[in-house]
Amino acid sequence: MNHNWVIYNLDRMSDTEIVTQVTFACDSSHTHLGTIFTDKRIYIEDLITKLPSDSDFIEYNNITEDIVLGWVTGSIDKTNIECMLSESIADRISSINAPTIITGTPW
């Protein structure tokens, strides 16, 4: 199972460029018998606002995706989200491997 964390968007204040909100997702995939199964969860999270006077403040132009991923994955249950996506994909694969409806005719 592959899990890829992605940042889609940052909202920031127009006058100070302080980032206030992040849109991010976990994209998960698994290849089974040549078929790629995917699932994704998208989240929007408000950030604790840092002030330019804070020692750990990062100017907007210096923010990287890795920095933002550290912010969001440090404040969520990353393992639980990845497990939930893995289970969703595994359930879909199981339903294909053990169908509940079989088509055909007896003759």
Beta strands, then each sheet from edge to edge (+ up, - down):
strand 1: 2-12
strand 2: 19-32
strand 3: 35-46
sheet 1: 1+ 2- 3+
end
